[in-house]
């Protein structure tokens, strides 16, 4: 005879496995989308890396999402000539309010969000100290400008 606890746990386990199975393709698409973003960013940064003005590395992190389960994905670490001056690009998750995925760009105490749009593009978003949210286009120029601000800031 199966106890009530075992019965409930088996129900939960089946439901979780079914959810993860249904969202397996979404997880693959999300990881691929982040990888493609990184390829673009690394291409933009290649000239600076060749001149030894910065270094770029990837490091795996573990994310847990309710619909996607647990998965490994890379974060990117950009290091300026002073090894204590770093910018991290960290995936937060695929299922976020107001977007189709989110990564945070950590610049000292400042966090700038990269929000995925439904058309596959990305946009910057930042919550200012007064609580307002500002957004702007994500492209090579705006990304380099953000890094220039980071390089200009000593934290």
C-alpha positions as CSV (number, residue, x, y, z in Angstrom):
1,X,0.0,0.0,0.0
2,X,1.3,3.4,-1.0
3,X,1.3,6.1,1.7
4,X,-0.5,9.4,1.1
5,X,2.9,11.2,1.1
6,X,4.4,8.9,-1.5
7,X,1.3,9.3,-3.6
8,X,1.5,13.1,-3.5
9,X,5.3,13.1,-4.2
10,X,4.8,10.8,-7.2
11,X,2.1,13.2,-8.5
12,X,4.5,16.1,-8.1
13,X,7.4,14.3,-9.7
14,X,5.3,13.3,-12.8
15,X,4.0,16.9,-13.1
16,X,7.5,18.4,-12.9
17,X,8.9,15.9,-15.4
18,X,6.0,16.6,-17.8
19,X,6.6,20.4,-17.5
20,X,10.3,20.0,-18.2
21,X,9.6,17.7,-21.1
22,X,7.2,20.2,-22.7
23,X,9.7,23.0,-22.4
24,X,12.8,21.1,-23.5
25,X,12.8,22.9,-26.9
26,X,12.3,26.3,-25.2
27,X,15.4,25.6,-23.1
28,X,17.5,24.7,-26.1
29,X,16.3,27.8,-28.0
30,X,17.1,30.0,-25.1
31,X,20.6,28.6,-24.6
32,X,21.2,28.9,-28.4
33,X,19.9,32.5,-28.4
34,X,22.3,33.4,-25.6
35,X,25.2,31.7,-27.4
36,X,24.4,33.7,-30.5
37,X,24.4,36.9,-28.5
38,X,27.8,36.1,-27.1
39,X,29.2,35.4,-30.6
40,X,28.1,38.9,-31.6
41,X,29.5,40.5,-28.5
42,X,32.9,38.6,-28.8
43,X,33.1,39.7,-32.5
44,X,32.6,43.3,-31.4
45,X,35.2,43.0,-28.7
46,X,37.8,41.1,-30.8
47,X,39.7,44.3,-31.9
48,X,40.1,45.4,-28.3
49,X,41.2,41.9,-27.2
50,X,43.8,41.7,-30.0
51,X,45.3,45.0,-28.8
52,X,45.3,43.5,-25.2
53,X,43.0,46.3,-24.0
54,X,40.6,43.8,-22.5
55,X,40.1,40.1,-22.0
56,X,36.9,38.1,-22.4
57,X,36.2,34.7,-20.8
58,X,33.2,32.5,-20.3
59,X,32.3,30.7,-17.2
60,X,29.5,28.2,-16.7
61,X,26.7,28.9,-14.2
62,X,23.7,27.0,-13.0
63,X,20.2,28.4,-13.4
64,X,17.0,27.0,-12.1
65,X,13.7,28.1,-13.7
66,X,10.3,26.8,-12.8
67,X,9.4,25.9,-16.4
68,X,12.8,24.9,-17.7
69,X,14.3,23.2,-14.7
70,X,17.9,23.3,-13.9
71,X,20.4,24.0,-16.7
72,X,24.0,25.1,-17.3
73,X,24.7,28.3,-19.3
74,X,27.7,30.5,-19.7
75,X,28.2,34.0,-18.3
76,X,30.8,36.3,-19.9
77,X,33.4,38.2,-18.0
78,X,35.0,41.2,-19.6
79,X,38.2,42.3,-17.8
80,X,39.8,45.7,-18.4
81,X,43.6,46.2,-18.0
82,X,43.1,46.6,-14.2
83,X,42.0,43.0,-13.3
84,X,39.7,44.3,-10.6
85,X,37.7,46.2,-13.3
86,X,35.3,43.7,-14.7
87,X,31.9,43.6,-16.4
88,X,29.9,40.4,-16.2
89,X,27.1,39.5,-18.5
90,X,24.9,37.0,-16.6
91,X,21.9,35.2,-17.9
92,X,19.0,35.5,-15.5
93,X,16.3,33.4,-17.2
94,X,14.2,32.8,-20.2
95,X,10.8,33.4,-18.6
96,X,10.8,37.0,-17.3
97,X,8.1,39.6,-17.0
98,X,8.2,42.1,-19.9
99,X,10.6,40.2,-22.1
100,X,11.6,37.1,-24.0
101,X,14.6,36.3,-21.7
102,X,17.0,38.5,-19.7
103,X,20.7,38.9,-19.0
104,X,22.1,41.3,-16.5
105,X,25.2,43.3,-17.3
106,X,27.0,43.9,-13.9
107,X,29.2,46.9,-13.8
108,X,30.3,47.4,-10.2
109,X,27.1,48.2,-8.3
110,X,25.2,49.0,-11.5
111,X,23.0,46.5,-13.3
112,X,21.9,47.0,-16.8
113,X,19.5,44.5,-18.2
114,X,19.5,43.0,-21.7
115,X,15.9,42.1,-22.5
116,X,15.0,39.8,-25.3
117,X,12.3,41.0,-27.6
118,X,9.7,38.9,-29.4
119,X,11.3,39.6,-32.8
120,X,14.7,38.1,-31.6
121,X,16.3,41.5,-31.0
122,X,17.7,42.7,-27.7
123,X,17.3,46.0,-25.9
124,X,18.9,47.6,-22.9
125,X,16.8,48.5,-19.8
126,X,17.9,50.0,-16.5
127,X,16.0,51.0,-13.4
128,X,17.2,54.4,-12.2
129,X,17.6,55.5,-8.6
130,X,14.2,57.3,-8.7
131,X,12.5,54.0,-9.8
132,X,11.9,54.9,-13.4
133,X,12.9,52.4,-16.1
134,X,14.7,53.6,-19.2
135,X,15.2,51.5,-22.3
136,X,17.5,52.0,-25.3
137,X,18.6,50.1,-28.4
138,X,21.2,47.4,-28.1
139,X,23.8,47.5,-30.9
140,X,27.5,47.7,-31.3
141,X,27.7,51.4,-30.6
142,X,25.5,51.4,-27.5
143,X,27.3,48.4,-26.1
144,X,30.7,50.0,-26.6
145,X,29.4,53.2,-25.0
146,X,28.2,51.2,-22.0
147,X,31.7,49.6,-21.7
148,X,33.3,53.0,-22.1
149,X,31.2,54.2,-19.2
150,X,32.3,51.2,-17.2
151,X,36.0,51.8,-18.1
152,X,35.6,55.4,-17.0
153,X,34.2,54.4,-13.6
154,X,36.4,53.3,-10.8
155,X,34.5,51.1,-8.4
